[in-house]
Amino acid sequence: MVSVVQNVAVDCADAYELALFWSKVTGRPLDPEDGPGSRETAVQLTEGLVLYFNQVPEPKTVKNRVHLCLRPETSRDQEVERLLALGATWVGDHRNPDGSGWAVLADPEGNEFCVLRSDSDRTADAESDRAAANA
């Protein structure tokens, strides 16, 4: 027997507002029963997993031990710019000159997450490497 992951829970100060941010990040809607002032709010992802936001009284005080890693449909750098415009903040740059690596951002409540290279970024880098090897 095994266990199935039902959701990823995020403690936060404002469940509805943080869920709205993540709804915009993922392009997925909020649970239709949730609204402003909801103490629990969910975003249903396409893969069946739920991002669950639970309002708690205490603030975030240390680095996350668990975080989300996002693989964008567009390029990593374009997605970083989009997420910053939505209200994310820059935490750390782990991108390398060869295109590998990731960017670390935080959501509006300071929860860290990573933005990885997109599939198209990785394909372009592999094609560039092959072309350089054949030159």
N, CA, C and O atoms as a GROMACS GRO file, in nm:
protein
  540
    1MET      N    1   0.084  -0.119   0.000
    1MET     CA    2   0.000   0.000   0.000
    1MET      C    3   0.088   0.124   0.000
    1MET      O    4   0.200   0.123   0.050
    2VAL      N    5   0.035   0.230  -0.057
    2VAL     CA    6   0.105   0.358  -0.063
    2VAL      C    7   0.010   0.470  -0.024
    2VAL      O    8  -0.111   0.450  -0.014
    3SER      N    9   0.064   0.587  -0.001
    3SER     CA   10  -0.016   0.706   0.023
    3SER      C   11  -0.012   0.795  -0.102
    3SER      O   12   0.089   0.797  -0.173
    4VAL      N   13  -0.120   0.865  -0.128
    4VAL     CA   14  -0.129   0.957  -0.240
    4VAL      C   15  -0.128   1.099  -0.186
    4VAL      O   16  -0.199   1.129  -0.090
    5VAL      N   17  -0.048   1.186  -0.245
    5VAL     CA   18  -0.045   1.325  -0.201
    5VAL      C   19  -0.176   1.392  -0.243
    5VAL      O   20  -0.208   1.399  -0.362
    6GLN      N   21  -0.250   1.440  -0.147
    6GLN     CA   22  -0.378   1.506  -0.169
    6GLN      C   23  -0.359   1.654  -0.203
    6GLN      O   24  -0.420   1.705  -0.297
    7ASN      N   25  -0.274   1.721  -0.125
    7ASN     CA   26  -0.253   1.863  -0.148
    7ASN      C   27  -0.119   1.905  -0.090
    7ASN      O   28  -0.056   1.833  -0.013
    8VAL      N   29  -0.078   2.023  -0.129
    8VAL     CA   30   0.037   2.089  -0.068
    8VAL      C   31  -0.022   2.205   0.011
    8VAL      O   32  -0.083   2.295  -0.047
    9ALA      N   33  -0.004   2.202   0.142
    9ALA     CA   34  -0.063   2.303   0.230
    9ALA      C   35   0.036   2.416   0.257
    9ALA      O   36   0.155   2.392   0.281
   10VAL      N   37  -0.014   2.538   0.252
   10VAL     CA   38   0.068   2.656   0.278
   10VAL      C   39   0.000   2.736   0.389
   10VAL      O   40  -0.112   2.784   0.371
   11ASP      N   41   0.067   2.750   0.503
   11ASP     CA   42   0.017   2.838   0.608
   11ASP      C   43   0.041   2.982   0.564
   11ASP      O   44   0.144   3.013   0.503
   12CYS      N   45  -0.053   3.069   0.595
   12CYS     CA   46  -0.040   3.207   0.549
   12CYS      C   47  -0.126   3.300   0.634
   12CYS      O   48  -0.209   3.256   0.713
   13ALA      N   49  -0.104   3.430   0.616
   13ALA     CA   50  -0.179   3.531   0.690
   13ALA      C   51  -0.313   3.562   0.623
   13ALA      O   52  -0.411   3.593   0.692
   14ASP      N   53  -0.318   3.554   0.489
   14ASP     CA   54  -0.441   3.584   0.415
   14ASP      C   55  -0.459   3.478   0.307
   14ASP      O   56  -0.404   3.488   0.197
   15ALA      N   57  -0.536   3.376   0.341
   15ALA     CA   58  -0.552   3.260   0.253
   15ALA      C   59  -0.607   3.298   0.117
   15ALA      O   60  -0.556   3.252   0.015
   16TYR      N   61  -0.707   3.381   0.114
   16TYR     CA   62  -0.769   3.416  -0.013
   16TYR      C   63  -0.674   3.494  -0.103
   16TYR      O   64  -0.661   3.462  -0.221
   17GLU      N   65  -0.608   3.596  -0.050
   17GLU     CA   66  -0.516   3.678  -0.132
   17GLU      C   67  -0.398   3.596  -0.182
   17GLU      O   68  -0.356   3.611  -0.297
   18LEU      N   69  -0.342   3.508  -0.098
   18LEU     CA   70  -0.230   3.427  -0.143
   18LEU      C   71  -0.275   3.326  -0.248
   18LEU      O   72  -0.202   3.298  -0.343
   19ALA      N   73  -0.394   3.270  -0.231
   19ALA     CA   74  -0.448   3.178  -0.331
   19ALA      C   75  -0.470   3.251  -0.464
   19ALA      O   76  -0.448   3.192  -0.570
   20LEU      N   77  -0.514   3.377  -0.459
   20LEU     CA   78  -0.531   3.454  -0.583
   20LEU      C   79  -0.398   3.468  -0.657
   20LEU      O   80  -0.393   3.452  -0.779
   21PHE      N   81  -0.289   3.497  -0.583
   21PHE     CA   82  -0.157   3.506  -0.644
   21PHE      C   83  -0.123   3.375  -0.712
   21PHE      O   84  -0.082   3.374  -0.829
   22TRP      N   85  -0.137   3.263  -0.642
   22TRP     CA   86  -0.100   3.133  -0.699
   22TRP      C   87  -0.195   3.091  -0.810
   22TRP      O   88  -0.154   3.016  -0.899
   23SER      N   89  -0.319   3.136  -0.808
   23SER     CA   90  -0.411   3.111  -0.918
   23SER      C   91  -0.360   3.178  -1.044
   23SER      O   92  -0.366   3.120  -1.153
   24LYS      N   93  -0.308   3.301  -1.031
   24LYS     CA   94  -0.251   3.371  -1.146
   24LYS      C   95  -0.121   3.305  -1.192
   24LYS      O   96  -0.096   3.296  -1.312
   25VAL      N   97  -0.040   3.259  -1.098
   25VAL     CA   98   0.086   3.191  -1.134
   25VAL      C   99   0.057   3.066  -1.217
   25VAL      O  100   0.120   3.045  -1.321
   26THR      N  101  -0.036   2.984  -1.171
   26THR     CA  102  -0.062   2.855  -1.234
   26THR      C  103  -0.166   2.860  -1.345
   26THR      O  104  -0.179   2.765  -1.423
   27GLY      N  105  -0.242   2.970  -1.353
   27GLY     CA  106  -0.349   2.978  -1.452
   27GLY      C  107  -0.467   2.888  -1.417
   27GLY      O  108  -0.547   2.855  -1.505
   28ARG      N  109  -0.478   2.850  -1.293
   28ARG     CA  110  -0.586   2.762  -1.248
   28ARG      C  111  -0.679   2.839  -1.154
   28ARG      O  112  -0.633   2.927  -1.080
   29PRO      N  113  -0.808   2.808  -1.156
   29PRO     CA  114  -0.903   2.885  -1.076
   29PRO      C  115  -0.902   2.848  -0.928
   29PRO      O  116  -0.858   2.741  -0.887
   30LEU      N  117  -0.953   2.943  -0.850
   30LEU     CA  118  -0.978   2.916  -0.708
   30LEU      C  119  -1.099   2.824  -0.696
   30LEU      O  120  -1.182   2.818  -0.787
   31ASP      N  121  -1.108   2.756  -0.585
   31ASP     CA  122  -1.228   2.679  -0.556
   31ASP      C  123  -1.346   2.776  -0.558
   31ASP      O  124  -1.338   2.881  -0.494
   32PRO      N  125  -1.455   2.745  -0.631
   32PRO     CA  126  -1.567   2.839  -0.644
   32PRO      C  127  -1.635   2.874  -0.511
   32PRO      O  128  -1.706   2.974  -0.504
   33GLU      N  129  -1.616   2.794  -0.410
   33GLU     CA  130  -1.677   2.823  -0.280
   33GLU      C  131  -1.595   2.921  -0.198
   33GLU      O  132  -1.642   2.967  -0.093
   34ASP      N  133  -1.474   2.954  -0.241
   34ASP     CA  134  -1.386   3.044  -0.166
   34ASP      C  135  -1.405   3.188  -0.211
   34ASP      O  136  -1.433   3.215  -0.328
   35GLY      N  137  -1.389   3.280  -0.117
   35GLY     CA  138  -1.402   3.422  -0.149
   35GLY      C  139  -1.323   3.504  -0.050
   35GLY      O  140  -1.262   3.449   0.042
   36PRO      N  141  -1.323   3.636  -0.066
   36PRO     CA  142  -1.251   3.723   0.028
   36PRO      C  143  -1.290   3.692   0.172
   36PRO      O  144  -1.408   3.677   0.204
   37GLY      N  145  -1.190   3.682   0.256
   37GLY     CA  146  -1.215   3.650   0.397
   37GLY      C  147  -1.214   3.501   0.429
   37GLY      O  148  -1.217   3.463   0.546
   38SER      N  149  -1.209   3.415   0.326
   38SER     CA  150  -1.204   3.270   0.352
   38SER      C  151  -1.076   3.237   0.426
   38SER      O  152  -0.968   3.282   0.388
   39ARG      N  153  -1.087   3.158   0.531
   39ARG     CA  154  -0.970   3.118   0.610
   39ARG      C  155  -0.899   2.998   0.548
   39ARG      O  156  -0.784   2.970   0.581
   40GLU      N  157  -0.966   2.930   0.459
   40GLU     CA  158  -0.908   2.818   0.384
   40GLU      C  159  -0.948   2.836   0.239
   40GLU      O  160  -1.064   2.859   0.207
   41THR      N  161  -0.850   2.827   0.151
   41THR     CA  162  -0.875   2.848   0.009
   41THR      C  163  -0.791   2.748  -0.070
   41THR      O  164  -0.682   2.712  -0.028
   42ALA      N  165  -0.843   2.704  -0.185
   42ALA     CA  166  -0.772   2.603  -0.263
   42ALA      C  167  -0.763   2.643  -0.409
   42ALA      O  168  -0.852   2.710  -0.463
   43VAL      N  169  -0.653   2.600  -0.472
   43VAL     CA  170  -0.634   2.613  -0.616
   43VAL      C  171  -0.614   2.471  -0.668
   43VAL      O  172  -0.518   2.403  -0.630
   44GLN      N  173  -0.705   2.426  -0.755
   44GLN     CA  174  -0.698   2.291  -0.812
   44GLN      C  175  -0.606   2.293  -0.933
   44GLN      O  176  -0.634   2.361  -1.032
   45LEU      N  177  -0.496   2.218  -0.927
   45LEU     CA  178  -0.404   2.210  -1.039
   45LEU      C  179  -0.453   2.107  -1.140
   45LEU      O  180  -0.535   2.022  -1.106
   46THR      N  181  -0.403   2.115  -1.262
   46THR     CA  182  -0.450   2.024  -1.367
   46THR      C  183  -0.415   1.879  -1.340
   46THR      O  184  -0.485   1.789  -1.386
   47GLU      N  185  -0.310   1.855  -1.267
   47GLU     CA  186  -0.266   1.718  -1.240
   47GLU      C  187  -0.344   1.653  -1.126
   47GLU      O  188  -0.314   1.540  -1.088
   48GLY      N  189  -0.444   1.722  -1.070
   48GLY     CA  190  -0.524   1.668  -0.961
   48GLY      C  191  -0.476   1.711  -0.824
   48GLY      O  192  -0.550   1.701  -0.726
   49LEU      N  193  -0.354   1.759  -0.816
   49LEU     CA  194  -0.300   1.808  -0.690
   49LEU      C  195  -0.364   1.942  -0.656
   49LEU      O  196  -0.397   2.019  -0.746
   50VAL      N  197  -0.380   1.970  -0.528
   50VAL     CA  198  -0.442   2.094  -0.482
   50VAL      C  199  -0.339   2.175  -0.405
   50VAL      O  200  -0.267   2.122  -0.320
   51LEU      N  201  -0.332   2.305  -0.434
   51LEU     CA  202  -0.258   2.397  -0.348
   51LEU      C  203  -0.360   2.447  -0.246
   51LEU      O  204  -0.459   2.510  -0.283
   52TYR      N  205  -0.335   2.420  -0.120
   52TYR     CA  206  -0.430   2.450  -0.013
   52TYR      C  207  -0.371   2.558   0.076
   52TYR      O  208  -0.262   2.540   0.130
   53PHE      N  209  -0.441   2.669   0.093
   53PHE     CA  210  -0.394   2.781   0.172
   53PHE      C  211  -0.475   2.790   0.300
   53PHE      O  212  -0.598   2.798   0.297
   54ASN      N  213  -0.405   2.787   0.411
   54ASN     CA  214  -0.467   2.782   0.543
   54ASN      C  215  -0.422   2.903   0.623
   54ASN      O  216  -0.302   2.921   0.649
   55GLN      N  217  -0.517   2.987   0.663
   55GLN     CA  218  -0.484   3.106   0.739
   55GLN      C  219  -0.444   3.069   0.882
   55GLN      O  220  -0.515   2.995   0.950
   56VAL      N  221  -0.328   3.120   0.926
   56VAL     CA  222  -0.278   3.095   1.061
   56VAL      C  223  -0.240   3.229   1.124
   56VAL      O  224  -0.215   3.326   1.052
   57PRO      N  225  -0.236   3.237   1.257
   57PRO     CA  226  -0.206   3.365   1.322
   57PRO      C  227  -0.059   3.405   1.322
   57PRO      O  228  -0.029   3.524   1.326
   58GLU      N  229   0.032   3.308   1.317
   58GLU     CA  230   0.174   3.342   1.327
   58GLU      C  231   0.234   3.368   1.190
   58GLU      O  232   0.194   3.305   1.092
   59PRO      N  233   0.330   3.463   1.181
   59PRO     CA  234   0.394   3.493   1.053
   59PRO      C  235   0.503   3.392   1.019
   59PRO      O  236   0.551   3.319   1.106
   60LYS      N  237   0.541   3.388   0.893
   60LYS     CA  238   0.654   3.307   0.849
   60LYS      C  239   0.780   3.366   0.908
   60LYS      O  240   0.800   3.488   0.905
   61THR      N  241   0.867   3.281   0.963
   61THR     CA  242   0.988   3.334   1.028
   61THR      C  243   1.118   3.277   0.974
   61THR      O  244   1.223   3.338   0.994
   62VAL      N  245   1.115   3.163   0.906
   62VAL     CA  246   1.238   3.102   0.855
   62VAL      C  247   1.217   3.052   0.713
   62VAL      O  248   1.105   3.054   0.662
   63LYS      N  249   1.325   3.009   0.650
   63LYS     CA  250   1.320   2.954   0.514
   63LYS      C  251   1.230   2.831   0.510
   63LYS      O  252   1.226   2.751   0.603
   64ASN      N  253   1.157   2.817   0.397
   64ASN     CA  254   1.073   2.698   0.377
   64ASN      C  255   1.158   2.572   0.380
   64ASN      O  256   1.271   2.572   0.330
   65ARG      N  257   1.106   2.466   0.436
   65ARG     CA  258   1.171   2.336   0.426
   65ARG      C  259   1.119   2.260   0.303
   65ARG      O  260   1.187   2.172   0.251
   66VAL      N  261   1.001   2.295   0.258
   66VAL     CA  262   0.942   2.239   0.137
   66VAL      C  263   0.903   2.357   0.049
   66VAL      O  264   0.850   2.457   0.098
   67HIS      N  265   0.930   2.346  -0.081
   67HIS     CA  266   0.892   2.454  -0.171
   67HIS      C  267   0.850   2.398  -0.306
   67HIS      O  268   0.880   2.283  -0.338
   68LEU      N  269   0.783   2.481  -0.384
   68LEU     CA  270   0.742   2.442  -0.517
   68LEU      C  271   0.851   2.478  -0.616
   68LEU      O  272   0.919   2.579  -0.601
   69CYS      N  273   0.867   2.395  -0.718
   69CYS     CA  274   0.955   2.423  -0.831
   69CYS      C  275   0.867   2.430  -0.955
   69CYS      O  276   0.796   2.335  -0.986
   70LEU      N  277   0.873   2.542  -1.023
   70LEU     CA  278   0.789   2.564  -1.141
   70LEU      C  279   0.870   2.546  -1.268
   70LEU      O  280   0.983   2.596  -1.278
   71ARG      N  281   0.814   2.476  -1.366
   71ARG     CA  282   0.874   2.467  -1.500
   71ARG      C  283   0.778   2.541  -1.594
   71ARG      O  284   0.671   2.490  -1.626
   72PRO      N  285   0.817   2.660  -1.638
   72PRO     CA  286   0.726   2.743  -1.718
   72PRO      C  287   0.708   2.691  -1.860
   72PRO      O  288   0.791   2.615  -1.911
   73GLU      N  289   0.599   2.733  -1.923
   73GLU     CA  290   0.575   2.700  -2.063
   73GLU      C  291   0.658   2.792  -2.153
   73GLU      O  292   0.693   2.753  -2.265
   74THR      N  293   0.688   2.911  -2.106
   74THR     CA  294   0.771   3.006  -2.180
   74THR      C  295   0.914   2.995  -2.126
   74THR      O  296   0.942   2.903  -2.050
   75SER      N  297   1.002   3.084  -2.162
   75SER     CA  298   1.138   3.074  -2.110
   75SER      C  299   1.141   3.108  -1.961
   75SER      O  300   1.054   3.179  -1.910
   76ARG      N  301   1.241   3.056  -1.894
   76ARG     CA  302   1.256   3.080  -1.750
   76ARG      C  303   1.261   3.229  -1.722
   76ARG      O  304   1.192   3.278  -1.632
   77ASP      N  305   1.342   3.302  -1.798
   77ASP     CA  306   1.360   3.444  -1.771
   77ASP      C  307   1.232   3.524  -1.796
   77ASP      O  308   1.203   3.618  -1.722
   78GLN      N  309   1.157   3.488  -1.900
   78GLN     CA  310   1.029   3.555  -1.924
   78GLN      C  311   0.931   3.527  -1.810
   78GLN      O  312   0.857   3.616  -1.768
   79GLU      N  313   0.932   3.404  -1.761
   79GLU     CA  314   0.841   3.368  -1.652
   79GLU      C  315   0.880   3.441  -1.523
   79GLU      O  316   0.793   3.486  -1.449
   80VAL      N  317   1.008   3.453  -1.497
   80VAL     CA  318   1.052   3.528  -1.379
   80VAL      C  319   0.999   3.671  -1.386
   80VAL      O  320   0.948   3.723  -1.286
   81GLU      N  321   1.010   3.734  -1.502
   81GLU     CA  322   0.959   3.872  -1.517
   81GLU      C  323   0.809   3.878  -1.493
   81GLU      O  324   0.761   3.970  -1.428
   82ARG      N  325   0.735   3.780  -1.546
   82ARG     CA  326   0.589   3.777  -1.527
   82ARG      C  327   0.554   3.762  -1.380
   82ARG      O  328   0.465   3.831  -1.330
   83LEU      N  329   0.625   3.672  -1.310
   83LEU     CA  330   0.595   3.648  -1.169
   83LEU      C  331   0.631   3.768  -1.083
   83LEU      O  332   0.560   3.799  -0.987
   84LEU      N  333   0.739   3.836  -1.116
   84LEU     CA  334   0.774   3.958  -1.042
   84LEU      C  335   0.665   4.063  -1.061
   84LEU      O  336   0.631   4.134  -0.967
   85ALA      N  337   0.609   4.074  -1.182
   85ALA     CA  338   0.502   4.169  -1.208
   85ALA      C  339   0.374   4.133  -1.131
   85ALA      O  340   0.295   4.221  -1.099
   86LEU      N  341   0.355   4.003  -1.102
   86LEU     CA  342   0.237   3.960  -1.026
   86LEU      C  343   0.252   3.986  -0.876
   86LEU      O  344   0.154   3.978  -0.802
   87GLY      N  345   0.374   4.017  -0.830
   87GLY     CA  346   0.394   4.045  -0.689
   87GLY      C  347   0.497   3.958  -0.621
   87GLY      O  348   0.520   3.972  -0.500
   88ALA      N  349   0.562   3.868  -0.695
   88ALA     CA  350   0.670   3.789  -0.637
   88ALA      C  351   0.790   3.880  -0.612
   88ALA      O  352   0.800   3.988  -0.670
   89THR      N  353   0.880   3.835  -0.526
   89THR     CA  354   1.004   3.910  -0.501
   89THR      C  355   1.123   3.820  -0.530
   89THR      O  356   1.114   3.698  -0.519
   90TRP      N  357   1.234   3.883  -0.566
   90TRP     CA  358   1.357   3.813  -0.599
   90TRP      C  359   1.425   3.768  -0.470
   90TRP      O  360   1.440   3.847  -0.377
   91VAL      N  361   1.466   3.641  -0.463
   91VAL     CA  362   1.537   3.588  -0.345
   91VAL      C  363   1.681   3.552  -0.380
   91VAL      O  364   1.774   3.591  -0.310
   92GLY      N  365   1.701   3.475  -0.489
   92GLY     CA  366   1.835   3.432  -0.524
   92GLY      C  367   1.847   3.391  -0.668
   92GLY      O  368   1.754   3.337  -0.728
   93ASP      N  369   1.964   3.418  -0.724
   93ASP     CA  370   1.991   3.386  -0.864
   93ASP      C  371   2.088   3.269  -0.871
   93ASP      O  372   2.205   3.283  -0.837
   94HIS      N  373   2.039   3.155  -0.915
   94HIS     CA  374   2.121   3.035  -0.928
   94HIS      C  375   2.132   2.995  -1.075
   94HIS      O  376   2.152   2.878  -1.107
   95ARG      N  377   2.117   3.094  -1.165
   95ARG     CA  378   2.132   3.070  -1.308
   95ARG      C  379   2.280   3.073  -1.342
   95ARG      O  380   2.356   3.152  -1.287
   96ASN      N  381   2.319   2.987  -1.434
   96ASN     CA  382   2.459   2.976  -1.475
   96ASN      C  383   2.478   3.032  -1.615
   96ASN      O  384   2.383   3.038  -1.692
   97PRO      N  385   2.602   3.074  -1.649
   97PRO     CA  386   2.628   3.129  -1.782
   97PRO      C  387   2.589   3.035  -1.896
   97PRO      O  388   2.556   3.081  -2.006
   98ASP      N  389   2.592   2.903  -1.872
   98ASP     CA  390   2.556   2.808  -1.979
   98ASP      C  391   2.405   2.789  -1.993
   98ASP      O  392   2.361   2.707  -2.073
   99GLY      N  393   2.325   2.864  -1.915
   99GLY     CA  394   2.179   2.854  -1.924
   99GLY      C  395   2.117   2.762  -1.822
   99GLY      O  396   1.995   2.767  -1.801
  100SER      N  397   2.196   2.678  -1.757
  100SER     CA  398   2.140   2.589  -1.656
  100SER      C  399   2.109   2.668  -1.529
  100SER      O  400   2.135   2.788  -1.521
  101GLY      N  401   2.054   2.601  -1.432
  101GLY     CA  402   2.025   2.664  -1.304
  101GLY      C  403   1.881   2.708  -1.290
  101GLY      O  404   1.795   2.673  -1.371
  102TRP      N  405   1.855   2.787  -1.188
  102TRP     CA  406   1.719   2.827  -1.154
  102TRP      C  407   1.721   2.962  -1.084
  102TRP      O  408   1.826   3.011  -1.042
  103ALA      N  409   1.602   3.021  -1.074
  103ALA     CA  410   1.584   3.147  -1.001
  103ALA      C  411   1.496   3.117  -0.880
  103ALA      O  412   1.400   3.041  -0.889
  104VAL      N  413   1.530   3.179  -0.767
  104VAL     CA  414   1.449   3.163  -0.646
  104VAL      C  415   1.373   3.294  -0.623
  104VAL      O  416   1.432   3.401  -0.613
  105LEU      N  417   1.241   3.280  -0.615
  105LEU     CA  418   1.153   3.394  -0.587
  105LEU      C  419   1.074   3.363  -0.460
  105LEU      O  420   1.079   3.252  -0.409
  106ALA      N  421   1.002   3.462  -0.411
  106ALA     CA  422   0.912   3.443  -0.298
  106ALA      C  423   0.775   3.499  -0.334
  106ALA      O  424   0.765   3.599  -0.405
  107ASP      N  425   0.671   3.434  -0.286
  107ASP     CA  426   0.536   3.484  -0.309
  107ASP      C  427   0.512   3.604  -0.217
  107ASP      O  428   0.600   3.639  -0.138
  108PRO      N  429   0.395   3.669  -0.225
  108PRO     CA  430   0.372   3.790  -0.146
  108PRO      C  431   0.384   3.772   0.006
  108PRO      O  432   0.398   3.871   0.077
  109GLU      N  433   0.379   3.649   0.056
  109GLU     CA  434   0.396   3.627   0.200
  109GLU      C  435   0.534   3.573   0.234
  109GLU      O  436   0.559   3.532   0.348
  110GLY      N  437   0.625   3.572   0.137
  110GLY     CA  438   0.763   3.533   0.163
  110GLY      C  439   0.795   3.386   0.148
  110GLY      O  440   0.905   3.344   0.183
  111ASN      N  441   0.702   3.305   0.097
  111ASN     CA  442   0.728   3.163   0.074
  111ASN      C  443   0.811   3.146  -0.051
  111ASN      O  444   0.770   3.188  -0.160
  112GLU      N  445   0.930   3.084  -0.038
  112GLU     CA  446   1.020   3.069  -0.151
  112GLU      C  447   0.971   2.963  -0.249
  112GLU      O  448   0.908   2.864  -0.210
  113PHE      N  449   1.002   2.985  -0.376
  113PHE     CA  450   0.978   2.886  -0.481
  113PHE      C  451   1.081   2.906  -0.590
  113PHE      O  452   1.140   3.013  -0.602
  114CYS      N  453   1.102   2.803  -0.670
  114CYS     CA  454   1.203   2.808  -0.776
  114CYS      C  455   1.136   2.813  -0.913
  114CYS      O  456   1.028   2.759  -0.934
  115VAL      N  457   1.204   2.880  -1.005
  115VAL     CA  458   1.162   2.880  -1.146
  115VAL      C  459   1.275   2.812  -1.223
  115VAL      O  460   1.386   2.864  -1.231
  116LEU      N  461   1.244   2.696  -1.279
  116LEU     CA  462   1.340   2.616  -1.353
  116LEU      C  463   1.342   2.657  -1.500
  116LEU      O  464   1.260   2.738  -1.544
  117ARG      N  465   1.435   2.600  -1.575
  117ARG     CA  466   1.435   2.621  -1.720
  117ARG      C  467   1.315   2.552  -1.780
  117ARG      O  468   1.273   2.446  -1.734
  118SER      N  469   1.259   2.613  -1.884
  118SER     CA  470   1.147   2.552  -1.954
  118SER      C  471   1.199   2.439  -2.043
  118SER      O  472   1.319   2.428  -2.067
  119ASP      N  473   1.108   2.357  -2.092
  119ASP     CA  474   1.147   2.252  -2.186
  119ASP      C  475   1.209   2.314  -2.311
  119ASP      O  476   1.306   2.261  -2.366
  120SER      N  477   1.153   2.428  -2.357
  120SER     CA  478   1.208   2.492  -2.477
  120SER      C  479   1.348   2.548  -2.449
  120SER      O  480   1.433   2.543  -2.537
  121ASP      N  481   1.373   2.600  -2.329
  121ASP     CA  482   1.508   2.645  -2.292
  121ASP      C  483   1.606   2.528  -2.299
  121ASP      O  484   1.715   2.540  -2.354
  122ARG      N  485   1.565   2.416  -2.243
  122ARG     CA  486   1.653   2.299  -2.238
  122ARG      C  487   1.677   2.244  -2.377
  122ARG      O  488   1.790   2.202  -2.407
  123THR      N  489   1.575   2.242  -2.464
  123THR     CA  490   1.591   2.194  -2.601
  123THR      C  491   1.685   2.285  -2.678
  123THR      O  492   1.772   2.236  -2.751
  124ALA      N  493   1.668   2.415  -2.664
  124ALA     CA  494   1.754   2.511  -2.735
  124ALA      C  495   1.899   2.496  -2.690
  124ALA      O  496   1.990   2.502  -2.773
  125ASP      N  497   1.922   2.476  -2.561
  125ASP     CA  498   2.058   2.458  -2.510
  125ASP      C  499   2.120   2.330  -2.565
  125ASP      O  500   2.238   2.328  -2.600
  126ALA      N  501   2.041   2.222  -2.573
  126ALA     CA  502   2.092   2.095  -2.624
  126ALA      C  503   2.126   2.108  -2.772
  126ALA      O  504   2.228   2.056  -2.817
  127GLU      N  505   2.041   2.176  -2.850
  127GLU     CA  506   2.068   2.196  -2.992
  127GLU      C  507   2.192   2.281  -3.013
  127GLU      O  508   2.271   2.254  -3.104
  128SER      N  509   2.211   2.382  -2.931
  128SER     CA  510   2.328   2.467  -2.939
  128SER      C  511   2.455   2.387  -2.907
  128SER      O  512   2.557   2.403  -2.974
  129ASP      N  513   2.446   2.300  -2.806
  129ASP     CA  514   2.560   2.214  -2.771
  129ASP      C  515   2.595   2.120  -2.885
  129ASP      O  516   2.713   2.099  -2.915
  130ARG      N  517   2.492   2.062  -2.950
  130ARG     CA  518   2.516   1.971  -3.064
  130ARG      C  519   2.580   2.045  -3.181
  130ARG      O  520   2.671   1.993  -3.245
  131ALA      N  521   2.531   2.165  -3.208
  131ALA     CA  522   2.586   2.243  -3.318
  131ALA      C  523   2.732   2.280  -3.291
  131ALA      O  524   2.814   2.278  -3.382
  132ALA      N  525   2.763   2.314  -3.167
  132ALA     CA  526   2.902   2.349  -3.131
  132ALA      C  527   2.991   2.227  -3.143
  132ALA      O  528   3.106   2.239  -3.184
  133ALA      N  529   2.940   2.110  -3.108
  133ALA     CA  530   3.020   1.987  -3.115
  133ALA      C  531   3.047   1.946  -3.260
  133ALA      O  532   3.150   1.887  -3.290
  134ASN      N  533   2.953   1.979  -3.350
  134ASN     CA  534   2.967   1.944  -3.492
  134ASN      C  535   3.044   2.048  -3.572
  134ASN      O  536   3.077   2.024  -3.688
  135ALA      N  537   3.074   2.161  -3.512
  135ALA     CA  538   3.144   2.269  -3.585
  135ALA      C  539   3.291   2.245  -3.596
  135ALA      O  540   3.363   2.327  -3.654
   0.00000   0.00000   0.00000
